Amino acid sequence: MSDQEMTRHDQVLLGLVFSLQAGAMQQLGKMQSPITGEMEKDLDQAKSTIDVLDMLKVKCRTDTPADILRIMDGAVMDLQLNYMDEVKKAKAAESEAAKPEAAKPEAEGDGEPEEAKDAEADG
């Protein structure tokens, strides 16, 4: 931090920023939940948490040390980039799941079409 001493409120604000950032990373599926130990993803909740951090960043522009503002800016930027990455992944997964079966690659096997296998079984 700078030469300026952090006030109690600055420390609480910084704690809140780090807490919200960690929560959003869990909601993005980037960190394990400390409660379940699982990687869980909730993009709607992550977006809400990022929006809260962004609002805090805007509302705290006055009377907040520059070092804390830089940390807040970095946290919001990092989370926004991670959010966009997860949204792209979700859209790609949806697109893949929506493809017709004929367009999907065949399951690994001997490479023989199913019709040939069925004909061999009959004959």
LINBEL-V342393 format. One record per backbone hydrogen bond with DSSP energy under -0.5 kcal/mol. CO is the residue of the C=O (numbers start at 1). NH is the residue of the N-H. If there is no record, write none. Layout:
co=<CO CO>
nh=<NH NH>
//
This chain:
co=<7 8 9 10 11 12 13 14 15 16 17 18 19 20 21 22 23 24 25 25 26 27 31 33 38 38 40 42 43 44 45 46 47 48 49 50 51 52 53 54 55 56 58 65 66 67 68 69 70 71 72 73 74 75 76 77 78 79 80 81 82 83 84 85 86 87 88 89 90 91 92 93 94 95 96 100 100 101 113 114 115 116 117 118 119>
nh=<11 12 13 14 15 16 17 18 19 20 21 22 23 24 25 26 27 28 30 31 29 42 40 37 33 40 29 46 47 48 49 50 51 52 53 54 55 56 57 58 59 60 61 69 70 71 72 73 74 75 76 77 78 79 80 81 82 83 84 85 86 87 88 89 90 91 92 93 94 95 96 97 98 99 99 103 104 104 117 118 119 120 121 122 123>
//
